[in-house]
Amino acid sequence: MSDQSISRREAIRKTSLGAAGLAMAFGGMQPSRVLGANDRVRVGFIGIGSRCRSLMQAFQASAKDLNMEIGAICDIWNKRRESGAAFVKGLAGTAPRVARNTDELYEMKDIEAVVCATADFQHAYHCCEAVRAGRDIYIEKPLANRMMDAREVLKTVTGSDRIVQMGTQRRSGLNYRNAAEFIQSGRFGKVKMVEMTWNVNQPKRWRHPDTVAGLRQEDTDWRRFLVNRPYIPWNPRIYIEFRLFWPFSTGIPGQWMVHQIDTVHWFTGYPRPKNVVANGGLYLWDDGRRNADTFTAVFEYGEEQEKFQVVYSSRQTNSYGGVKEIYLSNSGALNLDTNKITGEGGLTAEHSLDSKDHLLQDAEIPSGQSLATGIGDTDDMTVNHMRNFMECVRSRKQPNADINAGYQHAVANCMTAAALHTGKRVTFDDAVQEVVDS
């Protein structure tokens, strides 16, 4: 890679992040306590759904080693508060304190960090709220699906001394870390194409009709659920099945695509797509949802000889092909489904201009040993990722998926939603940090 290419890429990175106010000061945070190895750290969990319970299991895997405990849970729905407290008692042996909302949670002065797994559109709001309350936070992805929220949370976090870990757990997967090192070393060659899929055949994915039927408005706090969104009348489907309803979620892009597009930013150093086109819609499961069940986007990254494409395709109507992430250079492929590097598709002597093979040598991408044994159904990467957050709460080092990584995937998420909803080719204005038509 040339010095000129590196300089150009660094200039893009600085422009993209700098305009959002990385150096802006933010006041009002509580001073952090200097933690010793013998100090017990108590953590609160916000939004006690199924994902939060997986995060609790991941947390518990390292809690004893790092002298931490689940000190409190918080949910605006009384049923989840009750079931969540029982779950924690069964998991950790001790019942946590219970908060009806985050105001009550942050009144608990000994809660020094929080883990948040609320609805997609609430993530940026809750991250800002936690940081302003002086707490470190593990916040689930996507960071935001509106640029106004993404800009606000970036400004808030970067003006603070808080630890923020995004829930893009691939960044703590050993195979992904080894793949990143290989590509960044230059041994892979220039990335020219990335092919990504996430296919399922699950009409009940993100649908919970029994839960919707059992939810009563008087048992929760609808206005708190809406946070900074305009008021709309009570809708239990949006409350429970938010992933199916724009503008409360982008659906496939915010749930699945951000995981995979995040690796593109990480591996290549580019903070955002140059432009995006997208197509999709409801092709089969027309059950009242607003978000697409079938979706394809094409992203362009880079400038001049550094250009490459990312093709992302996802459907909920047929699972053929499953989940794939394949990086392609002129010399071969790096496949994160098989964890193999091969010369497949590379330039052979028969077709090369110098009559020589230009092929990668076959190699395995080390993926490490399982750490999640005995921790329920929580996967290794989530256990690793949670441990990284917990260690950073103590060390004050930046975590594997910091706020900049979250902002970058939020930009891609917002660009994709705009392209899908308008049918236009969209790009990004670095000066104002906003999605615009190309």
C-alpha positions in Angstrom: 0.0 0.0 0.0 1.4 3.4 -1.0 2.1 6.3 1.4 -0.2 8.3 -0.8 -3.1 5.8 -0.3 -2.6 5.7 3.4 -2.6 9.5 3.6 -5.8 9.7 1.6 -7.5 7.2 3.8 -6.4 8.9 7.0 -7.7 12.2 5.6 -11.1 10.7 5.0 -11.1 9.2 8.5 -10.2 12.5 10.1 -12.7 14.5 8.1 -15.5 12.0 8.8 -15.0 11.9 12.5 -13.6 15.4 13.1 -16.7 17.2 11.8 -18.9 15.5 14.3 -17.1 17.1 17.2 -14.6 14.7 18.5 -12.7 17.4 20.4 -15.8 19.0 21.9 -15.9 19.2 25.7 -18.9 18.0 27.6 -19.6 18.9 31.2 -21.6 17.6 34.0 -20.3 14.0 34.4 -19.7 12.6 37.8 -16.0 12.0 38.5 -14.9 8.4 38.1 -13.7 6.4 41.1 -10.3 4.9 40.8 -10.9 1.1 41.0 -8.5 -1.2 42.8 -8.4 -5.0 42.1 -10.3 -5.6 45.3 -13.1 -3.2 44.6 -16.3 -4.9 43.7 -17.9 -3.3 40.6 -21.7 -3.4 40.4 -23.3 -3.3 37.0 -26.9 -2.5 36.1 -28.7 -4.1 33.1 -31.3 -2.2 31.2 -34.0 -3.7 28.9 -34.4 -7.2 30.2 -35.3 -9.1 27.0 -33.8 -12.2 25.5 -30.7 -10.5 24.2 -30.1 -8.9 27.6 -30.2 -12.3 29.2 -27.5 -13.6 26.9 -25.4 -10.6 27.9 -26.0 -11.4 31.5 -24.7 -14.9 30.9 -21.7 -13.5 29.1 -21.1 -11.1 32.0 -21.4 -13.9 34.6 -18.7 -15.9 32.8 -16.1 -13.4 33.9 -17.8 -11.8 37.0 -15.8 -13.9 39.5 -12.4 -13.3 37.9 -12.9 -9.6 37.6 -14.8 -9.1 40.9 -18.0 -7.8 39.4 -21.6 -8.5 40.0 -25.1 -7.8 38.6 -26.2 -5.1 41.1 -29.5 -4.1 39.5 -31.9 -4.5 36.7 -34.0 -1.9 35.0 -37.1 -2.3 32.8 -40.2 -0.2 32.3 -42.4 -3.3 32.0 -43.3 -4.9 35.3 -43.4 -8.4 33.9 -39.8 -8.2 32.7 -38.7 -6.7 35.9 -40.1 -9.7 37.8 -38.9 -12.4 35.4 -35.5 -10.6 35.1 -34.9 -10.6 38.8 -35.7 -14.3 39.0 -33.3 -15.0 36.1 -30.5 -13.1 37.8 -31.0 -14.9 41.1 -30.9 -18.3 39.3 -27.8 -17.2 37.4 -25.8 -15.5 40.1 -27.3 -16.8 43.3 -28.3 -13.3 44.5 -31.4 -11.3 43.6 -30.6 -7.8 42.1 -32.2 -4.5 43.1 -35.0 -3.5 40.7 -35.5 -0.2 39.0 -38.7 0.9 37.2 -36.8 3.3 34.9 -33.3 4.7 34.4 -34.0 7.6 36.7 -34.3 5.1 39.6 -31.3 3.2 38.4 -29.0 6.2 38.3 -30.0 7.1 41.8 -28.2 4.0 42.9 -24.8 5.5 43.4 -22.9 2.2 43.6 -23.9 1.2 40.1 -20.8 2.2 38.2 -21.5 0.7 34.8 -24.5 -0.4 32.8 -25.3 -2.9 30.0 -28.1 -1.8 27.7 -30.2 -4.0 25.3 -33.3 -1.9 24.7 -35.1 -1.3 21.4 -32.9 -0.2 18.4 -34.1 3.4 18.2 -33.4 3.9 22.0 -29.7 3.0 22.0 -28.2 6.4 21.3 -30.6 8.0 23.8 -29.7 5.6 26.6 -26.0 5.8 25.8 -26.1 9.6 26.2 -28.1 9.3 29.4 -25.6 6.8 30.9 -22.6 8.9 30.0 -24.2 12.0 31.4 -24.9 10.1 34.6 -21.2 9.2 34.8 -21.6 5.5 34.0 -19.6 3.3 31.6 -21.8 1.5 29.2 -22.0 -1.6 27.0 -24.6 -0.6 24.4 -26.2 -3.0 21.9 -26.1 -2.3 18.2 -27.1 -0.5 16.1 -25.9 2.7 17.7 -28.5 4.8 15.8 -30.8 4.8 12.8 -31.1 8.7 12.6 -28.0 10.9 12.0 -29.2 13.4 14.6 -29.0 10.7 17.3 -25.7 9.5 16.0 -24.1 12.9 16.0 -25.4 13.6 19.5 -24.1 10.4 21.1 -20.7 10.8 19.4 -20.4 14.3 20.7 -21.5 13.2 24.2 -19.2 10.2 24.5 -16.0 11.8 23.0 -16.4 14.7 25.3 -16.3 12.4 28.3 -14.0 10.0 30.1 -16.5 7.1 30.0 -15.9 3.6 28.6 -18.3 2.8 25.8 -18.4 -0.7 24.2 -20.6 -1.2 21.1 -22.3 -4.6 20.9 -20.6 -5.6 17.6 -19.0 -8.7 19.1 -17.1 -9.7 16.0 -14.4 -7.3 17.1 -13.6 -9.6 20.0 -13.7 -12.8 17.9 -10.2 -14.3 17.5 -10.8 -15.3 13.9 -11.9 -11.8 13.0 -9.0 -10.3 14.8 -6.6 -12.5 12.9 -8.4 -11.8 9.6 -8.1 -8.0 10.3 -4.3 -8.4 11.0 -3.8 -10.4 7.8 -5.6 -7.9 5.6 -4.0 -4.8 7.3 -0.5 -6.3 6.9 -0.8 -6.1 3.1 -0.4 -9.8 2.6 -3.9 -10.2 1.3 -3.5 -7.6 -1.4 -6.0 -4.8 -2.0 -9.6 -5.7 -1.2 -11.6 -5.5 -4.4 -14.9 -7.0 -3.4 -16.7 -8.2 -0.3 -19.7 -10.6 -0.6 -22.0 -10.8 2.4 -25.2 -12.7 3.0 -27.5 -13.3 6.0 -30.4 -15.6 4.9 -33.1 -17.2 7.0 -36.5 -18.7 6.4 -38.3 -17.6 9.5 -41.7 -15.8 9.3 -41.7 -15.7 13.1 -38.3 -14.0 13.3 -38.8 -10.9 15.4 -42.5 -11.7 15.8 -43.9 -12.5 19.3 -47.7 -12.7 19.0 -48.2 -14.3 22.4 -46.1 -11.7 24.2 -47.9 -8.9 22.3 -51.2 -10.4 23.4 -50.2 -10.4 27.1 -48.9 -6.8 27.2 -51.1 -4.2 28.8 -50.4 -0.5 28.6 -50.9 0.0 32.3 -48.1 -2.4 33.0 -45.4 -0.3 31.3 -44.5 3.3 30.5 -45.3 4.0 26.8 -44.0 7.6 26.9 -40.7 6.4 28.3 -40.5 3.8 25.6 -40.8 6.4 22.9 -37.9 8.4 24.4 -37.1 11.2 22.0 -39.5 10.2 19.2 -42.8 12.0 18.6 -45.8 10.7 20.5 -48.0 8.1 18.8 -50.9 6.1 20.3 -50.2 2.9 22.3 -49.1 0.0 20.0 -48.1 -3.2 21.6 -46.7 -4.6 18.4 -44.2 -1.7 18.1 -43.3 -2.2 21.7 -42.5 -5.9 21.4 -41.8 -6.3 17.6 -40.0 -3.0 17.0 -37.5 -4.6 14.6 -40.4 -5.0 12.1 -41.4 -1.3 12.1 -39.6 1.7 10.6 -38.7 4.3 12.0 -38.2 2.3 15.3 -35.7 0.0 13.5 -34.3 -0.3 10.0 -34.9 -4.1 10.3 -32.4 -6.2 8.4 -29.7 -3.4 8.0 -29.8 -2.5 11.7 -30.0 -6.0 13.0 -27.7 -8.0 10.8 -25.9 -5.8 8.2 -24.2 -3.5 10.8 -22.4 -6.5 12.2 -20.9 -7.4 8.8 -20.4 -3.8 7.5 -18.5 -3.1 10.7 -15.8 -5.6 9.8 -15.4 -3.8 6.4 -14.6 -0.5 8.3 -12.3 -2.3 10.7 -10.4 -4.4 8.2 -9.9 -1.7 5.6 -9.7 1.5 7.6 -12.5 3.3 5.7 -15.0 4.8 8.1 -18.0 4.8 5.8 -19.2 3.9 2.4 -18.6 6.4 -0.4 -22.1 5.7 -1.8 -24.9 3.2 -1.4 -27.7 1.9 -3.6 -30.4 -0.5 -2.3 -33.5 -2.4 -3.2 -35.9 -4.6 -1.4 -39.3 -4.8 0.3 -42.0 -7.2 1.6 -41.9 -10.1 -0.9 -43.6 -12.7 1.2 -44.3 -12.0 4.9 -46.9 -9.2 4.5 -48.2 -9.4 8.1 -48.5 -5.8 9.0 -44.7 -5.2 9.3 -43.1 -2.2 7.6 -39.6 -3.3 7.2 -38.4 -5.4 4.3 -38.1 -9.2 4.4 -35.8 -9.2 1.3 -33.1 -6.7 0.8 -29.9 -6.1 -1.2 -27.5 -3.2 -1.1 -24.3 -2.3 -3.0 -21.7 -0.1 -1.3 -18.7 1.6 -2.9 -15.7 2.4 -0.7 -12.4 4.2 -1.4 -11.0 6.4 -4.1 -9.1 5.7 -7.4 -7.1 2.5 -7.2 -8.3 1.8 -3.7 -12.0 1.4 -4.8 -13.9 -1.7 -3.9 -17.5 -2.9 -3.7 -19.4 -4.6 -0.9 -22.5 -6.5 -2.0 -24.8 -7.3 1.0 -27.9 -9.5 0.5 -30.4 -10.8 3.1 -33.7 -12.5 2.9 -36.1 -13.9 5.5 -37.9 -16.1 2.9 -35.3 -18.8 2.1 -32.3 -19.8 4.1 -30.1 -21.1 1.2 -26.6 -19.7 1.5 -26.9 -18.9 5.2 -24.5 -16.3 6.7 -21.4 -15.5 4.6 -18.6 -13.0 4.7 -16.1 -13.4 1.9 -13.3 -10.9 1.2 -11.8 -11.0 -2.3 -8.5 -9.6 -3.7 -6.9 -10.2 -7.1 -5.0 -13.1 -5.5 -7.7 -15.1 -3.7 -10.3 -15.1 -1.0 -10.6 -14.8 2.8 -13.7 -16.6 3.9 -15.0 -16.0 7.4 -17.6 -18.7 7.1 -14.9 -21.4 6.7 -12.1 -19.5 8.4 -9.8 -20.2 5.4 -7.6 -18.1 3.2 -7.2 -19.6 -0.3 -6.0 -18.8 -3.8 -9.5 -19.5 -5.1 -10.4 -17.0 -7.8 -6.9 -15.5 -7.9 -5.0 -14.6 -11.0 -3.3 -17.5 -12.7 -0.3 -17.6 -15.0 -2.5 -18.4 -18.0 -4.3 -15.1 -17.7 -1.8 -12.8 -16.0 0.1 -10.1 -17.9 3.5 -11.4 -16.7 2.6 -15.1 -17.2 3.0 -15.8 -13.5 0.6 -17.0 -10.8 -0.5 -14.4 -8.3 -2.2 -16.6 -5.8 -2.6 -16.6 -2.0 -1.2 -19.6 -0.2 -3.9 -21.7 1.5 -4.0 -21.1 5.3 -6.4 -21.5 8.2 -7.6 -18.4 10.2 -7.1 -19.3 13.9 -10.4 -19.0 15.7 -9.3 -20.0 19.3 -10.8 -22.3 21.9 -14.4 -22.2 23.2 -14.8 -20.0 26.4 -18.6 -20.2 26.7 -18.9 -23.8 28.1 -21.4 -23.8 30.9 -22.7 -20.3 30.2 -26.0 -21.2 28.7 -26.3 -20.6 25.0 -24.1 -17.5 24.8 -21.6 -17.6 22.0 -17.8 -17.3 22.4 -17.5 -13.9 20.8 -20.1 -12.4 23.1 -18.3 -13.8 26.1 -15.0 -12.3 24.9 -16.6 -9.0 24.0 -18.3 -8.6 27.4 -15.0 -9.5 29.2 -13.2 -6.9 27.1 -15.7 -4.3 28.3 -15.4 -5.4 31.9 -11.6 -5.3 31.7 -11.7 -1.8 30.2 -14.0 -0.6 33.0 -11.1 -1.4 35.3 -8.1 -0.4 33.1 -9.7 2.6 31.5 -8.3 1.5 28.1 -10.4 1.9 25.0 -12.5 -1.3 24.3 -12.4 -3.3 21.1 -15.6 -1.7 19.7 -15.4 2.0 20.8 -17.8 4.8 20.0 -16.1 5.6 16.7 -16.8 2.1 15.5 -20.4 2.5 16.5 -20.7 5.9 14.8 -19.2 4.4 11.6 -21.8 1.6 11.4 -24.5 4.0 12.3 -23.6 6.1 9.3 -23.7 3.0 7.0 -27.1 2.1 8.6 -28.5 5.5 8.0 -27.2 5.6 4.4 -28.7 2.2 3.7 -32.1 3.1 5.1 -32.1 6.3 3.0 -31.2 4.4 -0.2 -33.8 1.7 0.4 -36.6 4.1 1.3 -36.0 6.6 -1.5 -34.7 4.4 -4.2 -31.9 6.9 -4.8 -28.1 6.5 -4.8 -27.0 8.2 -1.6 -23.6 9.5 -0.3 -22.4 11.4 2.8 -21.6 15.0 3.4 -18.6 15.1 5.8 -19.0 18.8 6.4 -22.4 18.5 8.0 -22.2 14.8 8.9 -25.5 14.0 7.0 -26.7 11.5 4.4 -27.4 13.2 1.0 -28.5 12.3 -2.5 -25.6 11.5 -4.8 
